[in-house]
Amino acid sequence: MARKPALLVVDIQNDFCPGGALAVPEGDAIIPKVNRAIRM
C-alpha cells in the first residue's frame, strides 16, 4: 500500500481572530500559511 501525505486542519475559526469571542493576539497570522499548505 502506497503512503500518501495528508494535511489535517482543525478548528480554524473566526472566533480566534482579532475581534472574535475567543481572540488571541495575532490569531489570524496563521491563515495565509494554512492556505498555502492547502494549495500544495
PDB file of N, CA, C and O in Angstrom:
ATOM      1  N   MET A   1       0.833  -1.168   0.000  1.00  0.00           N
ATOM      2  CA  MET A   1       0.000   0.000   0.000  1.00  0.00           C
ATOM      3  C   MET A   1       0.890   1.247   0.000  1.00  0.00           C
ATOM      4  O   MET A   1       1.771   1.386   0.849  1.00  0.00           O
ATOM      5  N   ALA A   2       0.660   2.134  -0.937  1.00  0.00           N
ATOM      6  CA  ALA A   2       1.452   3.358  -1.037  1.00  0.00           C
ATOM      7  C   ALA A   2       1.038   4.348   0.049  1.00  0.00           C
ATOM      8  O   ALA A   2      -0.138   4.458   0.395  1.00  0.00           O
ATOM      9  N   ARG A   3       2.009   5.051   0.567  1.00  0.00           N
ATOM     10  CA  ARG A   3       1.733   6.085   1.566  1.00  0.00           C
ATOM     11  C   ARG A   3       1.498   7.409   0.858  1.00  0.00           C
ATOM     12  O   ARG A   3       2.168   7.728  -0.124  1.00  0.00           O
ATOM     13  N   LYS A   4       0.566   8.157   1.352  1.00  0.00           N
ATOM     14  CA  LYS A   4       0.263   9.473   0.803  1.00  0.00           C
ATOM     15  C   LYS A   4       0.250  10.483   1.939  1.00  0.00           C
ATOM     16  O   LYS A   4      -0.302  10.209   3.005  1.00  0.00           O
ATOM     17  N   PRO A   5       0.854  11.655   1.723  1.00  0.00           N
ATOM     18  CA  PRO A   5       0.829  12.676   2.772  1.00  0.00           C
ATOM     19  C   PRO A   5      -0.585  13.232   2.948  1.00  0.00           C
ATOM     20  O   PRO A   5      -1.396  13.211   2.022  1.00  0.00           O
ATOM     21  N   ALA A   6      -0.857  13.721   4.134  1.00  0.00           N
ATOM     22  CA  ALA A   6      -2.163  14.314   4.425  1.00  0.00           C
ATOM     23  C   ALA A   6      -1.966  15.591   5.233  1.00  0.00           C
ATOM     24  O   ALA A   6      -1.006  15.725   5.992  1.00  0.00           O
ATOM     25  N   LEU A   7      -2.874  16.503   5.058  1.00  0.00           N
ATOM     26  CA  LEU A   7      -2.890  17.740   5.840  1.00  0.00           C
ATOM     27  C   LEU A   7      -4.215  17.783   6.576  1.00  0.00           C
ATOM     28  O   LEU A   7      -5.280  17.718   5.962  1.00  0.00           O
ATOM     29  N   LEU A   8      -4.146  17.891   7.870  1.00  0.00           N
ATOM     30  CA  LEU A   8      -5.347  17.947   8.696  1.00  0.00           C
ATOM     31  C   LEU A   8      -5.412  19.329   9.340  1.00  0.00           C
ATOM     32  O   LEU A   8      -4.564  19.680  10.161  1.00  0.00           O
ATOM     33  N   VAL A   9      -6.409  20.100   8.970  1.00  0.00           N
ATOM     34  CA  VAL A   9      -6.606  21.441   9.524  1.00  0.00           C
ATOM     35  C   VAL A   9      -7.772  21.349  10.503  1.00  0.00           C
ATOM     36  O   VAL A   9      -8.886  20.980  10.130  1.00  0.00           O
ATOM     37  N   VAL A  10      -7.499  21.688  11.754  1.00  0.00           N
ATOM     38  CA  VAL A  10      -8.500  21.529  12.809  1.00  0.00           C
ATOM     39  C   VAL A  10      -8.786  22.873  13.479  1.00  0.00           C
ATOM     40  O   VAL A  10      -7.872  23.604  13.860  1.00  0.00           O
ATOM     41  N   ASP A  11     -10.063  23.174  13.612  1.00  0.00           N
ATOM     42  CA  ASP A  11     -10.525  24.262  14.470  1.00  0.00           C
ATOM     43  C   ASP A  11     -10.046  25.651  14.051  1.00  0.00           C
ATOM     44  O   ASP A  11      -9.717  26.470  14.909  1.00  0.00           O
ATOM     45  N   ILE A  12     -10.002  25.927  12.760  1.00  0.00           N
ATOM     46  CA  ILE A  12      -9.713  27.284  12.298  1.00  0.00           C
ATOM     47  C   ILE A  12     -11.034  28.039  12.322  1.00  0.00           C
ATOM     48  O   ILE A  12     -11.919  27.766  11.511  1.00  0.00           O
ATOM     49  N   GLN A  13     -11.174  28.984  13.244  1.00  0.00           N
ATOM     50  CA  GLN A  13     -12.430  29.705  13.403  1.00  0.00           C
ATOM     51  C   GLN A  13     -12.190  31.208  13.490  1.00  0.00           C
ATOM     52  O   GLN A  13     -11.146  31.651  13.969  1.00  0.00           O
ATOM     53  N   ASN A  14     -13.151  31.978  13.029  1.00  0.00           N
ATOM     54  CA  ASN A  14     -13.079  33.430  13.135  1.00  0.00           C
ATOM     55  C   ASN A  14     -13.012  33.887  14.586  1.00  0.00           C
ATOM     56  O   ASN A  14     -12.470  34.955  14.872  1.00  0.00           O
ATOM     57  N   ASP A  15     -13.550  33.100  15.499  1.00  0.00           N
ATOM     58  CA  ASP A  15     -13.543  33.492  16.913  1.00  0.00           C
ATOM     59  C   ASP A  15     -12.136  33.640  17.473  1.00  0.00           C
ATOM     60  O   ASP A  15     -11.945  34.363  18.451  1.00  0.00           O
ATOM     61  N   PHE A  16     -11.149  32.979  16.884  1.00  0.00           N
ATOM     62  CA  PHE A  16      -9.777  33.085  17.372  1.00  0.00           C
ATOM     63  C   PHE A  16      -9.029  34.263  16.753  1.00  0.00           C
ATOM     64  O   PHE A  16      -7.901  34.554  17.153  1.00  0.00           O
ATOM     65  N   CYS A  17      -9.634  34.937  15.795  1.00  0.00           N
ATOM     66  CA  CYS A  17      -9.028  36.097  15.143  1.00  0.00           C
ATOM     67  C   CYS A  17      -9.320  37.356  15.952  1.00  0.00           C
ATOM     68  O   CYS A  17     -10.244  37.370  16.766  1.00  0.00           O
ATOM     69  N   PRO A  18      -8.540  38.413  15.732  1.00  0.00           N
ATOM     70  CA  PRO A  18      -8.803  39.666  16.438  1.00  0.00           C
ATOM     71  C   PRO A  18     -10.262  40.097  16.267  1.00  0.00           C
ATOM     72  O   PRO A  18     -10.799  40.077  15.159  1.00  0.00           O
ATOM     73  N   GLY A  19     -10.886  40.481  17.365  1.00  0.00           N
ATOM     74  CA  GLY A  19     -12.287  40.882  17.343  1.00  0.00           C
ATOM     75  C   GLY A  19     -13.246  39.741  17.607  1.00  0.00           C
ATOM     76  O   GLY A  19     -14.440  39.973  17.799  1.00  0.00           O
ATOM     77  N   GLY A  20     -12.752  38.515  17.620  1.00  0.00           N
ATOM     78  CA  GLY A  20     -13.605  37.352  17.857  1.00  0.00           C
ATOM     79  C   GLY A  20     -13.861  37.128  19.336  1.00  0.00           C
ATOM     80  O   GLY A  20     -13.224  37.746  20.189  1.00  0.00           O
ATOM     81  N   ALA A  21     -14.790  36.249  19.629  1.00  0.00           N
ATOM     82  CA  ALA A  21     -15.165  35.971  21.015  1.00  0.00           C
ATOM     83  C   ALA A  21     -14.016  35.357  21.820  1.00  0.00           C
ATOM     84  O   ALA A  21     -13.931  35.565  23.030  1.00  0.00           O
ATOM     85  N   LEU A  22     -13.137  34.608  21.162  1.00  0.00           N
ATOM     86  CA  LEU A  22     -12.007  33.957  21.836  1.00  0.00           C
ATOM     87  C   LEU A  22     -10.681  34.425  21.241  1.00  0.00           C
ATOM     88  O   LEU A  22      -9.744  33.639  21.099  1.00  0.00           O
ATOM     89  N   ALA A  23     -10.612  35.688  20.901  1.00  0.00           N
ATOM     90  CA  ALA A  23      -9.458  36.235  20.181  1.00  0.00           C
ATOM     91  C   ALA A  23      -8.145  35.989  20.913  1.00  0.00           C
ATOM     92  O   ALA A  23      -8.060  36.103  22.136  1.00  0.00           O
ATOM     93  N   VAL A  24      -7.128  35.650  20.133  1.00  0.00           N
ATOM     94  CA  VAL A  24      -5.767  35.538  20.641  1.00  0.00           C
ATOM     95  C   VAL A  24      -4.919  36.522  19.850  1.00  0.00           C
ATOM     96  O   VAL A  24      -5.222  36.795  18.688  1.00  0.00           O
ATOM     97  N   PRO A  25      -3.857  37.063  20.456  1.00  0.00           N
ATOM     98  CA  PRO A  25      -3.016  38.014  19.731  1.00  0.00           C
ATOM     99  C   PRO A  25      -2.517  37.407  18.419  1.00  0.00           C
ATOM    100  O   PRO A  25      -1.963  36.308  18.400  1.00  0.00           O
ATOM    101  N   GLU A  26      -2.719  38.129  17.342  1.00  0.00           N
ATOM    102  CA  GLU A  26      -2.287  37.708  16.003  1.00  0.00           C
ATOM    103  C   GLU A  26      -2.827  36.333  15.633  1.00  0.00           C
ATOM    104  O   GLU A  26      -2.163  35.575  14.926  1.00  0.00           O
ATOM    105  N   GLY A  27      -4.012  36.009  16.099  1.00  0.00           N
ATOM    106  CA  GLY A  27      -4.624  34.719  15.803  1.00  0.00           C
ATOM    107  C   GLY A  27      -4.866  34.490  14.326  1.00  0.00           C
ATOM    108  O   GLY A  27      -4.979  33.349  13.877  1.00  0.00           O
ATOM    109  N   ASP A  28      -4.946  35.573  13.570  1.00  0.00           N
ATOM    110  CA  ASP A  28      -5.177  35.452  12.132  1.00  0.00           C
ATOM    111  C   ASP A  28      -3.885  35.306  11.334  1.00  0.00           C
ATOM    112  O   ASP A  28      -3.939  35.117  10.119  1.00  0.00           O
ATOM    113  N   ALA A  29      -2.738  35.387  11.978  1.00  0.00           N
ATOM    114  CA  ALA A  29      -1.453  35.308  11.275  1.00  0.00           C
ATOM    115  C   ALA A  29      -1.217  33.938  10.639  1.00  0.00           C
ATOM    116  O   ALA A  29      -0.457  33.833   9.676  1.00  0.00           O
ATOM    117  N   ILE A  30      -1.842  32.908  11.150  1.00  0.00           N
ATOM    118  CA  ILE A  30      -1.634  31.551  10.632  1.00  0.00           C
ATOM    119  C   ILE A  30      -2.416  31.293   9.347  1.00  0.00           C
ATOM    120  O   ILE A  30      -2.084  30.375   8.596  1.00  0.00           O
ATOM    121  N   ILE A  31      -3.445  32.088   9.087  1.00  0.00           N
ATOM    122  CA  ILE A  31      -4.344  31.819   7.962  1.00  0.00           C
ATOM    123  C   ILE A  31      -3.618  31.761   6.616  1.00  0.00           C
ATOM    124  O   ILE A  31      -3.844  30.809   5.869  1.00  0.00           O
ATOM    125  N   PRO A  32      -2.761  32.720   6.264  1.00  0.00           N
ATOM    126  CA  PRO A  32      -2.057  32.613   4.978  1.00  0.00           C
ATOM    127  C   PRO A  32      -1.188  31.355   4.875  1.00  0.00           C
ATOM    128  O   PRO A  32      -1.078  30.760   3.803  1.00  0.00           O
ATOM    129  N   LYS A  33      -0.582  30.961   5.975  1.00  0.00           N
ATOM    130  CA  LYS A  33       0.261  29.759   5.966  1.00  0.00           C
ATOM    131  C   LYS A  33      -0.577  28.505   5.744  1.00  0.00           C
ATOM    132  O   LYS A  33      -0.177  27.608   5.001  1.00  0.00           O
ATOM    133  N   VAL A  34      -1.735  28.444   6.386  1.00  0.00           N
ATOM    134  CA  VAL A  34      -2.626  27.297   6.198  1.00  0.00           C
ATOM    135  C   VAL A  34      -3.119  27.259   4.754  1.00  0.00           C
ATOM    136  O   VAL A  34      -3.145  26.196   4.133  1.00  0.00           O
ATOM    137  N   ASN A  35      -3.509  28.409   4.223  1.00  0.00           N
ATOM    138  CA  ASN A  35      -3.977  28.465   2.832  1.00  0.00           C
ATOM    139  C   ASN A  35      -2.895  28.007   1.861  1.00  0.00           C
ATOM    140  O   ASN A  35      -3.191  27.298   0.899  1.00  0.00           O
ATOM    141  N   ARG A  36      -1.646  28.401   2.098  1.00  0.00           N
ATOM    142  CA  ARG A  36      -0.532  27.965   1.234  1.00  0.00           C
ATOM    143  C   ARG A  36      -0.364  26.456   1.302  1.00  0.00           C
ATOM    144  O   ARG A  36      -0.175  25.802   0.275  1.00  0.00           O
ATOM    145  N   ALA A  37      -0.430  25.909   2.487  1.00  0.00           N
ATOM    146  CA  ALA A  37      -0.270  24.461   2.649  1.00  0.00           C
ATOM    147  C   ALA A  37      -1.397  23.701   1.957  1.00  0.00           C
ATOM    148  O   ALA A  37      -1.163  22.642   1.374  1.00  0.00           O
ATOM    149  N   ILE A  38      -2.609  24.231   2.015  1.00  0.00           N
ATOM    150  CA  ILE A  38      -3.744  23.583   1.357  1.00  0.00           C
ATOM    151  C   ILE A  38      -3.548  23.556  -0.153  1.00  0.00           C
ATOM    152  O   ILE A  38      -3.925  22.584  -0.807  1.00  0.00           O
ATOM    153  N   ARG A  39      -2.962  24.612  -0.716  1.00  0.00           N
ATOM    154  CA  ARG A  39      -2.785  24.694  -2.176  1.00  0.00           C
ATOM    155  C   ARG A  39      -1.645  23.818  -2.692  1.00  0.00           C
ATOM    156  O   ARG A  39      -1.532  23.619  -3.901  1.00  0.00           O
ATOM    157  N   MET A  40      -0.814  23.300  -1.820  1.00  0.00           N
ATOM    158  CA  MET A  40       0.339  22.490  -2.259  1.00  0.00           C
ATOM    159  C   MET A  40      -0.107  21.219  -2.931  1.00  0.00           C
ATOM    160  O   MET A  40       0.727  20.422  -3.360  1.00  0.00           O
TER     161      MET A  40
END
